[in-house]
């Protein structure tokens, strides 16, 4: 409250002083009456007056009276009338859509819109205030429940995230709101629908709770009461709530499907025009659009595959797909409704064989009757049809062919000469007509549609090579592939060229026979090299050049070397000399860096805003992503590529079965050599281990000898009384070795021996910890000093100590050499272990290759036994690629 009081002067600064004073005084007087009056009737009258002023002076009422109104809701809850006035006042204060406010903020929309949000933020700082409003919604009294719903809706609009969090932790909070849908007063029920839409938006947890509070049944009950598709705006709100609960919520989608609610959607699709004259009303069209969105939410390609499949089966079994096809084939429907219906049908049949077969059998009510596929393709290649409708037809056709080998075969068969029926219009004829007419959009649509008949279907790619076209009267027919290549070279329309490039890329990938025929066209490779090597500055032109480089790479990677002038190595050299490897790779990378590539790769459906954005297809992006890396490897590889990595060098020279057998034998020999090498390395590792153990034993022995030498110095006795006891603790109190004037020779001798004992003790510690860095220093410091003053020590002691020191120096040097050798051996052992692991991985990879080759050889032998040895070579070549 202090926050708003401090900002009150800035908010109301544009008002005359008298107006401000009058409004503030009136509001403050009324608030004082509510706060201090002892009679309920006086407080009620004051609250009634505050509600009347709350729109006009909402900032005054909110800043000065919000806490008082909250106390009324809590303390006077039994009086419905005063509670109604308090709720109405709070609703006006927090509603930013008020039109009668004269607080000085009406001239500033931004300030007006923020006032309600700020008051809501203050009110919900105490979460129990939200619980208080939820509790008032349980009151059946209309004058209490309805204002409470409106107030809660306003708070949700101002602070949705905060209110959602409070409701989640509020006991039975969602249940109290769901009970509003059962209110028989339509105004409360309808406002409750809007409230639940805002409450569930963007919060998966609340969506789940609402769904399991029997929301779906209640929504369909309201739809039934309102008359399904004829229900108007209330049915729209019901469908919006349904969409909010289902969108991006797999749990609710599974619950919706398992609860057999999909069947209840069918009744809503049983629609027809309002009258033959008026056609479809705008309200009914909006309802059908929302229904279609609900269906698409359940079968969205982004959902898990298993969930999509089960929903698709349910939609076909309950007849929903049939109703969609009826709307699609019905006449008089608006173009927007047909477009949305077509996109919905597309996703209902996408990848579902039963649904695709059903769609294939649908016929249009025309004279003569034609298949639905043919009728849709007629719309797609007709440039007079709306652009978005044509895009929807292509998407529907793509989904019909998705993972549908039978459907792909039917489309290709209509292009072959033997399958053409006189007087009938086929899908193949429509696609060829659209591919070569003068409309760039029709060219692009037809090229992409035809490419989808070839995706992941090598047999259809080879069948399409048989298609011949009659170009001019008296001229020999040309193949479809040759005509596409010539049209690509001669065309100057961006969409036409890119459509043909995508078709050719799909056609030639994984099909050496198509690559061979394409390379046999004299002008094909010169055109691609000239395009890939040119320097264009337009962004879309760069995309075309990148697609040309991609097609050229496909001609190298899937080349069986049957065209002598354009084998793999010749094409690589051509790229190196004519284009340059760096330029080629840069052109190839332009495709994936393009903005349209990112958009097309995200989802299968085409969603261009205008025709100029229609360049890339989703499946082409998938193909490019899969082949870009292997093409780069093929371009930069050595002349003899490994067969296991996709190369087909020598396939035709050796013959199918012999080539596989030879390759298998070579791989077996390689595996044997690798295994022998591994055994040899294992033996070397074992020898190194044994050597290392010996080194460690020698080091330990040297340590033991050093300890023995120390013991000898301590306890052998050097002819001095008590020397053993002194030597034992000499390292604890060591005097400096300087000669002290007047010192007796015996004392000097004791100090000399103590200094030597200290050096021996340090040497012992260094040996025990394998730290030999200080041993030489200690020996070099102690021995010269000791020898230099040997006149004061006995000759016998001197000789013995010098001998011991020399022996220790030699042993220390040997120890250092042994440790250095041991470290070197350990490093060699570690490197051998790494090499050993690499060899094991290589053996595993080669074993996989051998298994694959054995399976291929077994399949070829089985096929050869059934079909004859003449067909074996051909089968090997196709399956190998």
PyMOL commands that set and color helices and strands:
alter all, ss='L'
color gray80, all
select helices_A, chain A and resi 2-11+17-36+40-53+58-75+80-94+109-123+127-136+142-158+160-169+173-182+186-200+204-226+228-230+233-246+250-258+261-269+282-298+305-317+320-329+335-349+353-361+372-380+387-401+405-413+417-419+427-436+440-452+458-464+480-490+494-508+512-519+522-533+539-557+564-566+568-579+581-593+595-602+611-613+618-636+643-645+651-654+656-715+723-728+730-732+745-768+775-788+790-792+795-867+869-880
alter helices_A, ss='H'
color red, helices_A
select strands_A, chain A and resi 363-364+370-371+468-469+478-479
alter strands_A, ss='S'
color yellow, strands_A
deselect
rebuild
show_as cartoon
